[in-house]
Amino acid sequence: MTQNIFTRPLGEVIRQQPLVANYKKMWPFVKPYWFRAALGLILALPVGALDATVAMFMKYYTDDVLVNKDALFAAWIPVLIIAFVLLQSVLTYVVKYLNTWVGNKITLGVRKKLFEKLLSMHPGYFDNVDSGFVMMRFNNDADTACNGLINNLRLIVTRVFSSITLVCVLLYNSWQLTLIALGAFGAAGGLIIVVRRKLEELVRDTVMVSSIAMRAYNETFSGNRTIAAYNLQKDQKRRFNHLMETAFNLNMGMIKHTGWLSPVMHFIVSLGLALVFWQSSSMIVKGTITSGNFASFVTALLMLYTPVKTMGDNYVEIKKAFLAIDRIFDIFSLKSEIADDPSAASLTGIRKEIRFEKVSFAYKPGVWVLKDIDLTVPVGHTVAFVGNSGGGKSTIVSLLPRFYDPQKGRVSVDGKDIRNFTLSSLRDQMAVVFQDNFLFSGTIRDNILIGRPGATEADLKEAVKNAHLDSFIATLKDGLDTVLGERGITLSGGQRQRVAIARAFIKNAPVIVLDEATSALDNKSEAVVQKALDNLTKNKTVFVIAHRLSTVENADMIVVLNQGEIVEKGTHRDLLQIPGGAYASLYNAQFKHKNA
């Protein structure tokens, strides 16, 4: 069962991920761009240090120009200040450009890795997550984490170096006043510890609500016809409004618990400034410091306190970035339940048979969908699975390409467990036609060539002909190069099925799996698609899930499944001879319904 990381204990996520650990984990993604990243950070040092030059100039400007009336200083100090500030502005632009470039490159690398991880997950993983979760965790978190990482590094380096140089200016002017100022600074920074725990919980819940909102948009897009057909607009609106109210309450909770940080910090900073003014007044009168010392000290102090006043807001963004990094590496740590064994060999062909040996399977522990299935299918034979809904028909064919693995027993090819073969080589031997086949955005040609990307034009035309798709293609202005809408929505059900059959044709795999490939079609479409399927299954080993029993009368073996067990198996004629048999009952019921 896939773990929902949003529901993990908060302490488990936060306590084990200190700042250094977060950056250390990201190093493999930073490494290819380390030079530009390092250059950006190095250039951030003078950006921070140049803050102190303005404060230092204030001492000499006050003492030498305002007090001593030195004309030379009066002329040069403004010029020097402008020169230093201009240099700082240029460096700030260069640093921002480098950081943005590196941040986007790292984001690109992380997104590629996350998408690769998504592709590697077994189908069972997608049974336990929704589209909003995937969008947030596999896409948005990459941007939050990577750009947040680089921006935070730049912010930390710039502000730390700026703070160090500004503290040096404070100490240079007066160590007594510095102690007062740093005391206020420490008190302001200590407030973050007070809200840290609550803030982490709110950030986590906000991200979870965002993923649910994305799921709502995706469901509205994909299910728009169902919403319209069942007049679900009001219900969907009510659910979405409730979600937005929850998001509003979370945002207000964030303001409630963190919004007071900046004004309280501002108050503490102002209190520190008041104490500095009070103490400095007597020091100036006594001659302990000059007016220039005081002006320089206050300038440096204001520059030092500016980031402190906004630290509460910055901390929220920093925490979001760190939590996004944690979530990314939680994703990276996931292991697909279906994976190649290190000693797996390539399956080069199926020569004798495919067997199900005492196979039992459960989606949920203890709830068995298949129970002790024993079945042998010789090469070149067609086996059809029939039975009531929920009997395990789709599950049994899903074990063939290892969409799932059985908890008990094994599926074997020529006597060898299919888990001993690589997934790619096993699935190369099979072509699957589903009840609802997925078509990708692109052209009809692209969707057919998915079966075998290197196929020739002659192979493509043959596949189209055998799938009875040629007459439909001829009616299209752009033919095979006709661009389909998302999921092939512009095609009818029968047309989509024939594109999928052409895809299976061009793959030319020795094993064909038909998962109720005609059950959703009308009689006219079914007749055309059935002809295409008859062409597809010639000289193949075929596994068919059948809804209409008339389509499998000629199967070499018909297997009747009921509640996960094989209750009957044999040919159509043999099964009809069983008095009161399960197959005979199903067949007679359909026959009577058809006559009616």
Backbone torsions as a table, in degrees:
resi	resn	phi	psi	omega
1	MET	NA	127.8	179.9
2	THR	-71.9	134.1	-178.6
3	GLN	-83.8	132.2	173.9
4	ASN	-81.4	108.9	-172.3
5	ILE	-67.9	-21.9	178.1
6	PHE	-65.0	-23.7	-175.5
7	THR	-96.0	2.0	178.1
8	ARG	-67.7	151.1	177.1
9	PRO	-56.8	134.2	-174.9
10	LEU	-58.6	-41.8	-178.3
11	GLY	-61.5	-32.3	179.9
12	GLU	-64.1	-35.2	-178.9
13	VAL	-78.0	-41.2	-169.5
14	ILE	-85.3	-47.7	-170.0
15	ARG	-64.4	-31.1	-175.4
16	GLN	-87.7	4.1	-175.2
17	GLN	-123.8	73.9	175.2
18	PRO	-68.5	167.5	-175.6
19	LEU	-54.8	-46.8	-177.2
20	VAL	-62.5	-39.3	-179.8
21	ALA	-63.6	-38.9	178.5
22	ASN	-60.7	-48.0	-179.7
23	TYR	-67.2	-35.8	179.5
24	LYS	-62.9	-40.4	-179.9
25	LYS	-66.7	-30.1	-178.1
26	MET	-83.2	-7.4	-174.0
27	TRP	-56.3	-42.7	179.2
28	PRO	-56.6	-28.9	178.9
29	PHE	-84.0	-26.2	179.7
30	VAL	-82.8	-29.7	-171.3
31	LYS	-51.5	-45.3	-179.1
32	PRO	-62.0	-20.2	-176.4
33	TYR	-119.2	23.9	-171.8
34	TRP	-62.2	-33.4	-176.5
35	PHE	-65.0	-48.6	179.3
36	ARG	-66.8	-37.1	177.8
37	ALA	-63.6	-43.7	179.7
38	ALA	-66.4	-40.2	179.0
39	LEU	-61.8	-41.9	178.2
40	GLY	-62.0	-39.7	-179.8
41	LEU	-71.5	-38.7	178.7
42	ILE	-63.7	-42.6	179.1
43	LEU	-68.7	-21.0	177.3
44	ALA	-70.9	-20.8	-179.7
45	LEU	-63.7	-53.9	177.7
46	PRO	-65.2	-27.8	176.3
47	VAL	-59.0	-43.5	177.5
48	GLY	-72.4	-39.9	-176.3
49	ALA	-67.2	-31.7	-177.0
50	LEU	-66.6	-17.5	174.8
51	ASP	-59.9	-36.5	-176.0
52	ALA	-70.9	-25.5	-177.1
53	THR	-65.7	-38.9	179.3
54	VAL	-63.3	-42.8	179.1
55	ALA	-63.2	-40.7	-179.8
56	MET	-65.8	-39.5	179.5
57	PHE	-61.5	-29.2	-179.0
58	MET	-61.7	-33.6	178.8
59	LYS	-64.1	-50.8	-176.2
60	TYR	-70.2	-34.5	178.5
61	TYR	-65.0	-42.9	-179.0
62	THR	-68.7	-49.1	-176.3
63	ASP	-70.8	-45.6	-171.3
64	ASP	-89.3	-28.9	-177.7
65	VAL	-99.0	-55.4	-175.6
66	LEU	-71.6	-38.9	-177.7
67	VAL	-90.6	-52.5	-174.9
68	ASN	-90.4	-6.3	176.2
69	LYS	59.9	41.3	-179.2
70	ASP	-81.3	113.8	-175.6
71	ALA	-68.0	-34.3	-178.4
72	LEU	-64.0	-46.3	177.5
73	PHE	-64.4	-37.3	-179.7
74	ALA	-59.9	-33.5	-178.7
75	ALA	-81.5	-39.0	-170.6
76	TRP	-90.6	-31.8	-175.2
77	ILE	-62.1	-45.7	176.8
78	PRO	-59.1	-39.4	179.5
79	VAL	-63.3	-44.0	179.9
80	LEU	-64.6	-39.7	178.2
81	ILE	-62.4	-44.3	178.6
82	ILE	-61.7	-41.7	-179.4
83	ALA	-63.0	-45.0	-179.3
84	PHE	-66.2	-42.3	179.8
85	VAL	-66.4	-37.7	177.0
86	LEU	-63.4	-44.1	177.7
87	LEU	-60.7	-42.1	179.2
88	GLN	-63.4	-38.7	179.8
89	SER	-64.9	-44.2	179.2
90	VAL	-62.7	-45.8	179.4
91	LEU	-63.4	-37.1	178.7
92	THR	-61.8	-42.3	177.9
93	TYR	-63.4	-45.8	-179.0
94	VAL	-61.9	-44.0	179.9
95	VAL	-63.0	-43.1	-179.7
96	LYS	-64.4	-41.1	179.2
97	TYR	-63.1	-47.9	-179.7
98	LEU	-61.9	-44.0	-178.5
99	ASN	-65.4	-39.1	179.0
100	THR	-65.8	-42.2	179.2
101	TRP	-61.9	-49.5	-179.7
102	VAL	-64.8	-43.4	-179.6
103	GLY	-59.7	-43.2	179.7
104	ASN	-68.7	-35.8	177.2
105	LYS	-65.7	-42.8	178.6
106	ILE	-65.2	-42.1	177.4
107	THR	-58.8	-42.6	178.6
108	LEU	-60.2	-45.3	179.9
109	GLY	-63.7	-42.7	179.9
110	VAL	-66.3	-42.0	179.4
111	ARG	-63.1	-40.3	177.5
112	LYS	-61.7	-43.2	-179.1
113	LYS	-67.1	-40.1	178.4
114	LEU	-65.7	-39.5	179.2
115	PHE	-67.0	-38.4	175.8
116	GLU	-61.2	-41.6	177.5
117	LYS	-63.7	-41.3	179.4
118	LEU	-61.0	-42.3	179.9
119	LEU	-66.1	-28.1	-176.2
120	SER	-81.4	-13.3	-176.2
121	MET	-74.4	143.8	-178.0
122	HIS	-76.2	159.1	-177.9
123	PRO	-55.5	-30.3	179.2
124	GLY	-62.3	-28.7	178.4
125	TYR	-61.6	-41.0	-176.8
126	PHE	-74.3	-13.1	174.4
127	ASP	-72.2	-19.0	-172.4
128	ASN	-112.5	0.2	178.0
129	VAL	-128.4	159.4	178.5
130	ASP	-113.0	172.0	-174.0
131	SER	-64.9	-35.1	178.5
132	GLY	-63.8	-40.1	176.7
133	PHE	-60.1	-46.2	-178.6
134	VAL	-63.0	-44.0	-179.4
135	MET	-62.1	-45.1	-178.7
136	MET	-68.8	-46.7	-171.7
137	ARG	-79.2	-35.6	-175.2
138	PHE	-96.9	-8.6	-178.4
139	ASN	-126.8	-62.6	-173.2
140	ASN	-66.0	-36.3	-179.0
141	ASP	-61.8	-31.3	-179.2
142	ALA	-62.8	-44.0	179.8
143	ASP	-68.3	-43.4	179.4
144	THR	-61.1	-42.8	-175.8
145	ALA	-74.0	-49.5	-170.6
146	CYS	-74.2	-51.5	178.0
147	ASN	-65.8	-35.2	175.5
148	GLY	-64.0	-38.2	179.3
149	LEU	-61.3	-51.3	-177.1
150	ILE	-67.2	-45.2	179.7
151	ASN	-62.3	-37.6	178.6
152	ASN	-68.0	-39.3	176.5
153	LEU	-60.5	-47.0	179.2
154	ARG	-62.0	-43.6	-179.6
155	LEU	-61.6	-45.4	-178.9
156	ILE	-63.5	-48.4	-177.7
157	VAL	-62.4	-47.6	-178.2
158	THR	-61.7	-47.5	-174.9
159	ARG	-73.8	-36.7	178.3
160	VAL	-64.2	-47.5	-179.0
161	PHE	-68.4	-36.7	176.0
162	SER	-63.0	-43.2	-179.2
163	SER	-64.2	-41.8	-179.8
164	ILE	-60.9	-47.5	-178.1
165	THR	-68.0	-35.4	179.1
166	LEU	-70.3	-37.2	175.5
167	VAL	-63.2	-37.3	176.6
168	CYS	-61.9	-39.6	177.1
169	VAL	-65.0	-41.2	177.8
170	LEU	-60.4	-47.3	-179.5
171	LEU	-64.5	-36.8	179.3
172	TYR	-61.9	-37.5	-177.4
173	ASN	-83.6	-40.5	179.3
174	SER	-170.1	116.0	179.5
175	TRP	-72.0	-29.2	179.6
176	GLN	-65.6	-47.9	178.2
177	LEU	-65.5	-31.2	179.3
178	THR	-62.5	-40.7	178.9
179	LEU	-61.5	-40.7	178.5
180	ILE	-64.6	-45.0	-176.9
181	ALA	-65.4	-45.1	-178.4
182	LEU	-68.8	-28.0	175.3
183	GLY	-62.8	-44.2	177.0
184	ALA	-65.4	-38.9	178.6
185	PHE	-59.8	-46.2	179.8
186	GLY	-63.6	-39.8	179.5
187	ALA	-64.8	-40.1	179.8
188	ALA	-66.9	-45.1	179.7
189	GLY	-66.0	-31.1	-179.4
190	GLY	-66.1	-18.6	-179.9
191	LEU	-63.8	-28.3	-177.7
192	ILE	-62.9	-34.5	179.3
193	ILE	-60.7	-32.7	-177.7
194	VAL	-64.1	-38.6	-174.2
195	VAL	-102.5	0.0	-173.2
196	ARG	-54.9	-51.9	-174.7
197	ARG	-63.5	-47.5	179.9
198	LYS	-64.7	-37.4	-179.1
199	LEU	-63.3	-42.9	-179.7
200	GLU	-61.1	-41.5	179.5
201	GLU	-64.2	-42.7	-179.3
202	LEU	-66.3	-41.3	178.9
203	VAL	-61.8	-44.7	179.6
204	ARG	-61.4	-46.5	-178.9
205	ASP	-65.9	-35.2	178.4
206	THR	-63.3	-42.4	178.5
207	VAL	-64.2	-39.1	179.7
208	MET	-63.8	-44.0	178.9
209	VAL	-63.8	-37.1	178.1
210	SER	-62.0	-39.4	179.1
211	SER	-66.5	-37.3	178.5
212	ILE	-67.1	-36.6	177.7
213	ALA	-63.8	-41.2	177.6
214	MET	-62.7	-38.9	178.1
215	ARG	-62.1	-39.5	179.7
216	ALA	-61.6	-43.3	177.7
217	TYR	-62.6	-43.4	-179.1
218	ASN	-64.5	-41.6	179.8
219	GLU	-65.7	-37.8	178.4
220	THR	-65.5	-39.3	179.4
221	PHE	-67.6	-49.9	-175.7
222	SER	-75.0	-31.6	-175.6
223	GLY	-105.7	26.4	-173.5
224	ASN	-61.6	-34.7	-178.8
225	ARG	-71.9	-39.0	177.3
226	THR	-64.3	-40.7	178.3
227	ILE	-61.0	-43.2	-179.8
228	ALA	-69.2	-43.3	-175.9
229	ALA	-64.8	-35.4	-177.2
230	TYR	-104.0	12.5	178.7
231	ASN	50.8	51.5	-176.7
232	LEU	-92.3	8.1	-175.1
233	GLN	-57.2	-46.1	-178.0
234	LYS	-65.5	-40.7	-179.7
235	ASP	-65.5	-44.4	179.0
236	GLN	-64.5	-39.6	178.5
237	LYS	-62.9	-42.5	179.7
238	ARG	-61.7	-44.8	-179.9
239	ARG	-64.3	-41.7	-178.8
240	PHE	-68.7	-40.0	178.7
241	ASN	-62.5	-39.3	177.0
242	HIS	-62.4	-40.4	178.5
243	LEU	-64.1	-42.3	179.8
244	MET	-66.6	-34.6	175.6
245	GLU	-63.9	-40.4	177.2
246	THR	-62.5	-43.5	178.7
247	ALA	-63.0	-40.2	178.3
248	PHE	-61.6	-45.2	-179.8
249	ASN	-63.2	-36.8	177.6
250	LEU	-66.6	-43.1	179.1
251	ASN	-63.6	-40.6	177.7
252	MET	-68.3	-32.9	174.5
253	GLY	-63.6	-36.9	176.6
254	MET	-62.8	-44.5	179.1
255	ILE	-65.7	-40.5	-178.6
256	LYS	-60.4	-40.9	-174.3
257	HIS	-93.6	-15.7	-179.2
258	THR	-124.8	-20.5	-176.2
259	GLY	-61.7	-25.3	-179.0
260	TRP	-80.7	-11.1	-176.7
261	LEU	-60.4	-51.9	-176.1
262	SER	-62.1	-48.7	179.2
263	PRO	-65.0	-37.2	178.4
264	VAL	-67.4	-41.0	176.4
265	MET	-61.9	-39.4	178.4
266	HIS	-61.7	-40.3	178.1
267	PHE	-63.8	-45.3	-179.5
268	ILE	-63.9	-41.1	177.6
269	VAL	-62.0	-44.5	179.7
270	SER	-63.6	-37.6	176.8
271	LEU	-63.5	-40.8	176.6
272	GLY	-62.6	-41.6	177.7
273	LEU	-62.8	-40.2	178.8
274	ALA	-61.5	-42.9	178.0
275	LEU	-64.3	-37.7	177.9
276	VAL	-64.4	-44.6	178.7
277	PHE	-62.5	-42.3	-179.1
278	TRP	-62.8	-45.3	-178.7
279	GLN	-71.8	-39.2	-176.3
280	SER	-68.4	-28.6	-179.6
281	SER	-58.9	-48.3	179.8
282	SER	-68.8	-32.2	-179.6
283	MET	-69.4	-36.4	177.7
284	ILE	-68.8	-43.1	179.2
285	VAL	-60.4	-40.3	-179.4
286	LYS	-78.0	-12.1	179.7
287	GLY	85.5	11.0	179.0
288	THR	-65.9	-37.9	175.4
289	ILE	-131.0	157.6	178.8
290	THR	-91.4	171.6	175.3
291	SER	-61.9	-35.5	177.9
292	GLY	-64.9	-41.4	175.3
293	ASN	-57.4	-44.4	-178.5
294	PHE	-64.2	-46.5	-179.2
295	ALA	-62.5	-43.8	179.1
296	SER	-64.7	-41.4	-178.8
297	PHE	-63.4	-47.8	-178.7
298	VAL	-63.7	-40.4	178.3
299	THR	-61.0	-47.9	179.1
300	ALA	-63.3	-38.2	-178.9
301	LEU	-65.2	-43.5	178.5
302	LEU	-63.1	-40.4	177.3
303	MET	-65.3	-36.2	-178.8
304	LEU	-72.4	-36.3	-176.0
305	TYR	-82.1	-18.2	-178.3
306	THR	-56.9	-50.7	178.2
307	PRO	-67.3	-27.0	-179.5
308	VAL	-65.1	-38.9	-178.1
309	LYS	-65.0	-27.7	-179.3
310	THR	-103.2	8.4	-175.6
311	MET	-61.0	-34.2	179.9
312	GLY	-60.4	-45.8	179.3
313	ASP	-66.6	-41.0	-179.8
314	ASN	-65.0	-35.5	-177.8
315	TYR	-63.0	-35.8	178.1
316	VAL	-60.8	-47.3	-179.4
317	GLU	-66.1	-40.2	178.7
318	ILE	-62.8	-43.4	-179.7
319	LYS	-65.2	-37.7	176.8
320	LYS	-61.2	-42.0	179.6
321	ALA	-63.3	-44.3	-179.1
322	PHE	-65.8	-41.6	178.6
323	LEU	-65.9	-35.4	176.8
324	ALA	-64.4	-39.8	176.5
325	ILE	-61.9	-44.2	178.1
326	ASP	-58.3	-44.8	-177.6
327	ARG	-66.8	-37.1	178.4
328	ILE	-61.4	-45.8	-177.1
329	PHE	-77.5	-19.5	167.9
330	ASP	-65.1	-40.5	177.3
331	ILE	-64.3	-46.4	-179.8
332	PHE	-59.9	-29.8	-177.1
333	SER	-80.5	-10.9	178.7
334	LEU	-64.1	141.4	177.5
335	LYS	-115.1	129.1	177.1
336	SER	-69.7	134.9	179.4
337	GLU	-70.3	-19.5	177.1
338	ILE	-112.3	110.0	-177.1
339	ALA	-150.6	162.7	178.7
340	ASP	-70.2	135.6	169.7
341	ASP	-70.8	143.2	-179.7
342	PRO	-54.7	-28.7	-178.4
343	SER	-99.6	13.8	-176.5
344	ALA	-62.7	140.1	178.0
345	ALA	-105.1	168.7	178.4
346	SER	-86.8	137.7	175.4
347	LEU	-89.7	115.8	-175.4
348	THR	-97.7	-11.0	179.5
349	GLY	171.8	163.6	178.0
350	ILE	-116.1	116.9	-170.8
351	ARG	-104.3	-32.3	-173.6
352	LYS	-118.1	-62.4	-170.4
353	GLU	-161.7	162.8	169.7
354	ILE	-117.6	131.2	-175.6
355	ARG	-127.8	142.7	167.6
356	PHE	-105.3	117.9	-173.6
357	GLU	-116.1	104.7	178.9
358	LYS	50.4	45.8	-174.1
359	VAL	-82.7	127.6	171.9
360	SER	-129.6	141.8	-176.9
361	PHE	-144.6	142.6	177.3
362	ALA	-140.3	132.7	173.3
363	TYR	-74.1	-35.9	176.9
364	LYS	-118.6	140.8	-177.3
365	PRO	-52.2	126.8	175.9
366	GLY	87.1	-12.6	179.9
367	VAL	-104.4	90.9	-171.9
368	TRP	-79.3	124.3	177.5
369	VAL	-91.1	-33.8	173.9
370	LEU	-123.2	141.1	-176.1
371	LYS	-133.5	111.9	173.7
372	ASP	48.5	55.1	179.9
373	ILE	-79.0	121.8	173.5
374	ASP	-118.6	120.4	-176.1
375	LEU	-157.3	134.7	176.8
376	THR	-120.6	127.1	179.9
377	VAL	-120.1	107.3	178.6
378	PRO	-67.4	154.6	177.9
379	VAL	-59.7	136.0	178.6
380	GLY	88.1	-3.1	180.0
381	HIS	-94.9	158.7	175.7
382	THR	-113.9	125.8	177.3
383	VAL	-118.3	134.0	-179.3
384	ALA	-115.2	137.0	177.2
385	PHE	-107.0	123.7	179.8
386	VAL	-129.8	168.0	179.5
387	GLY	144.3	175.4	-179.4
388	ASN	-68.2	160.0	179.6
389	SER	-60.6	139.2	179.5
390	GLY	85.1	8.0	-177.8
391	GLY	-80.0	-13.8	178.2
392	GLY	110.4	13.0	-176.1
393	LYS	-64.2	-51.5	-179.3
394	SER	-65.5	-34.0	-179.0
395	THR	-64.4	-42.1	-175.2
396	ILE	-65.7	-38.1	178.1
397	VAL	-77.4	-21.4	176.8
398	SER	-70.2	-18.1	177.9
399	LEU	-77.8	-21.9	-177.3
400	LEU	-63.5	-53.2	177.8
401	PRO	-85.6	12.0	179.9
402	ARG	60.4	44.2	165.9
403	PHE	-65.3	-32.0	173.5
404	TYR	-138.8	160.8	173.5
405	ASP	-114.5	142.1	179.1
406	PRO	-69.6	147.9	175.9
407	GLN	-77.8	-27.8	178.0
408	LYS	-132.3	150.7	178.9
409	GLY	75.5	-167.1	-179.2
410	ARG	-154.9	158.7	169.9
411	VAL	-107.4	129.5	-175.1
412	SER	-126.4	153.1	173.7
413	VAL	-121.1	119.2	-178.3
414	ASP	51.3	39.0	175.4
415	GLY	87.6	-3.5	-178.7
416	LYS	-111.1	133.8	178.4
417	ASP	-57.7	131.5	-177.7
418	ILE	-65.1	-16.7	176.2
419	ARG	-71.4	-10.4	176.6
420	ASN	-87.9	-1.1	177.3
421	PHE	-108.8	154.1	177.0
422	THR	-68.0	147.9	-179.4
423	LEU	-59.6	-43.6	-176.0
424	SER	-64.1	-42.5	-178.6
425	SER	-71.3	-34.3	176.9
426	LEU	-64.6	-47.5	-176.7
427	ARG	-73.6	-21.0	173.9
428	ASP	-64.7	-23.3	-178.4
429	GLN	-85.2	-1.7	-173.5
430	MET	-130.4	144.7	171.1
431	ALA	-123.8	130.8	-174.8
432	VAL	-115.6	131.1	172.7
433	VAL	-116.9	114.4	-175.8
434	PHE	-89.3	172.4	174.7
435	GLN	-67.7	-42.9	178.8
436	ASP	-122.2	92.5	-174.9
437	ASN	-79.8	138.1	-178.2
438	PHE	-85.9	127.4	173.4
439	LEU	-110.5	134.8	-178.1
440	PHE	-85.6	158.4	173.6
441	SER	-63.2	140.7	-175.1
442	GLY	137.2	-159.0	-177.5
443	THR	-96.1	168.6	174.7
444	ILE	-61.4	-40.1	178.6
445	ARG	-57.9	-46.6	-179.7
446	ASP	-58.6	-41.7	-176.7
447	ASN	-70.4	-31.2	177.2
448	ILE	-75.6	-42.6	-176.9
449	LEU	-69.6	-8.6	172.5
450	ILE	-56.1	-33.1	179.8
451	GLY	-62.3	-38.1	177.7
452	ARG	-156.6	93.9	-173.5
453	PRO	-56.5	-27.4	-177.2
454	GLY	-92.6	13.4	-176.2
455	ALA	-66.4	149.4	179.3
456	THR	-81.5	169.0	177.9
457	GLU	-63.9	-34.6	178.6
458	ALA	-66.4	-41.2	177.1
459	ASP	-62.8	-39.0	-179.2
460	LEU	-64.5	-46.0	-179.9
461	LYS	-63.6	-39.0	179.2
462	GLU	-65.0	-41.3	179.0
463	ALA	-64.0	-42.0	179.0
464	VAL	-63.0	-41.4	-180.0
465	LYS	-66.3	-48.2	-177.9
466	ASN	-65.6	-27.1	177.9
467	ALA	-85.3	6.1	-178.6
468	HIS	54.0	41.1	-179.4
469	LEU	-106.4	-10.1	-172.5
470	ASP	-64.7	-39.6	-178.9
471	SER	-66.3	-36.9	177.8
472	PHE	-69.4	-41.7	179.9
473	ILE	-61.0	-35.2	-178.4
474	ALA	-65.0	-23.2	-179.3
475	THR	-83.7	-7.8	-177.1
476	LEU	-93.1	137.3	-179.2
477	LYS	-58.9	-44.0	-177.9
478	ASP	-98.6	5.9	176.4
479	GLY	56.4	-132.0	-179.3
480	LEU	-64.7	-19.1	-179.3
481	ASP	-91.1	13.9	174.8
482	THR	-66.7	128.8	-178.6
483	VAL	-81.7	129.6	-179.8
484	LEU	-90.7	153.9	171.4
485	GLY	-74.5	174.8	180.0
486	GLU	-58.8	130.6	-178.2
487	ARG	63.3	17.0	178.8
488	GLY	67.2	31.9	-173.1
489	ILE	-64.9	-20.9	-178.9
490	THR	-78.1	-8.5	179.3
491	LEU	-99.4	154.6	174.5
492	SER	-75.6	170.3	179.6
493	GLY	-60.5	-43.6	179.2
494	GLY	-64.4	-39.2	179.2
495	GLN	-66.1	-40.4	177.8
496	ARG	-63.5	-40.7	179.0
497	GLN	-62.6	-40.1	-179.0
498	ARG	-70.7	-32.3	172.9
499	VAL	-62.8	-42.3	179.3
500	ALA	-65.8	-37.2	178.0
501	ILE	-67.3	-40.9	175.6
502	ALA	-60.9	-38.1	176.3
503	ARG	-60.6	-43.7	179.1
504	ALA	-69.1	-37.1	177.9
505	PHE	-58.7	-49.4	-173.2
506	ILE	-69.6	-22.5	176.0
507	LYS	-70.7	-33.5	176.3
508	ASN	55.5	47.1	179.7
509	ALA	-84.4	150.2	-178.2
510	PRO	-73.8	-18.4	-179.5
511	VAL	-117.3	130.2	179.5
512	ILE	-115.8	131.3	175.8
513	VAL	-116.3	120.3	-179.9
514	LEU	-114.4	106.5	-176.1
515	ASP	-98.5	86.0	-178.8
516	GLU	50.2	51.9	-172.0
517	ALA	-68.8	-15.1	-178.4
518	THR	-122.8	1.3	-171.4
519	SER	-66.3	-25.4	-176.1
520	ALA	-95.1	8.5	-173.8
521	LEU	-104.0	156.2	173.5
522	ASP	-76.9	172.2	-173.6
523	ASN	-60.7	-41.1	-178.0
524	LYS	-67.1	-46.1	179.3
525	SER	-65.7	-38.5	-179.2
526	GLU	-62.0	-39.4	-178.7
527	ALA	-62.0	-42.7	179.7
528	VAL	-68.3	-45.3	-178.9
529	VAL	-65.1	-36.4	-179.8
530	GLN	-64.8	-37.3	175.4
531	LYS	-61.8	-41.5	178.5
532	ALA	-64.4	-38.9	179.9
533	LEU	-68.2	-36.6	177.5
534	ASP	-61.2	-39.7	176.5
535	ASN	-65.3	-41.4	-175.7
536	LEU	-64.2	-36.9	-170.4
537	THR	-91.5	2.3	178.5
538	LYS	-62.0	129.1	176.7
539	ASN	59.8	30.8	178.6
540	LYS	-120.9	162.7	168.4
541	THR	-90.0	121.2	-167.4
542	VAL	-123.1	133.9	171.9
543	PHE	-115.5	120.1	-175.0
544	VAL	-120.8	131.3	166.5
545	ILE	-100.9	120.4	-171.9
546	ALA	-117.6	134.4	172.9
547	HIS	-96.8	-46.1	176.3
548	ARG	-91.3	114.1	-174.1
549	LEU	-66.8	-22.5	179.8
550	SER	-63.4	-21.1	-177.4
551	THR	-82.4	-9.6	-175.8
552	VAL	-122.8	16.9	-178.5
553	GLU	-60.7	-29.1	-176.8
554	ASN	-95.0	8.3	179.0
555	ALA	-64.5	147.4	178.3
556	ASP	-66.6	-30.2	178.5
557	MET	-148.7	135.4	174.6
558	ILE	-114.4	127.1	-179.0
559	VAL	-111.7	124.1	179.1
560	VAL	-99.0	119.7	179.6
561	LEU	-106.4	134.6	176.7
562	ASN	-140.4	116.8	-179.2
563	GLN	53.0	42.1	173.8
564	GLY	82.7	5.6	-179.1
565	GLU	-122.9	148.7	175.0
566	ILE	-81.4	115.5	-179.2
567	VAL	-99.6	-24.1	177.0
568	GLU	-153.8	151.2	170.5
569	LYS	-155.8	146.4	-177.7
570	GLY	158.6	-170.0	177.8
571	THR	-81.3	167.1	178.7
572	HIS	-55.4	-46.6	-177.2
573	ARG	-65.6	-43.3	-178.5
574	ASP	-64.0	-41.8	-176.8
575	LEU	-68.9	-30.9	178.4
576	LEU	-70.2	-19.5	-178.2
577	GLN	-82.4	-9.6	-178.1
578	ILE	-79.5	117.2	-178.2
579	PRO	-63.0	125.4	178.9
580	GLY	65.9	20.3	-177.5
581	GLY	-68.5	158.2	-178.6
582	ALA	-64.8	-43.7	-179.2
583	TYR	-66.2	-44.1	-179.5
584	ALA	-60.5	-38.7	179.6
585	SER	-65.2	-44.1	178.7
586	LEU	-63.0	-44.6	-176.8
587	TYR	-65.4	-45.5	-179.3
588	ASN	-64.5	-37.5	178.7
589	ALA	-63.3	-42.7	178.7
590	GLN	-69.0	-38.3	-179.1
591	PHE	-64.4	-43.2	178.3
592	LYS	-64.5	-40.3	179.8
593	HIS	-63.9	-39.9	-179.9
594	LYS	-65.2	-43.5	178.6
595	ASN	-63.9	-38.4	179.3
596	ALA	-64.3	NA	NA
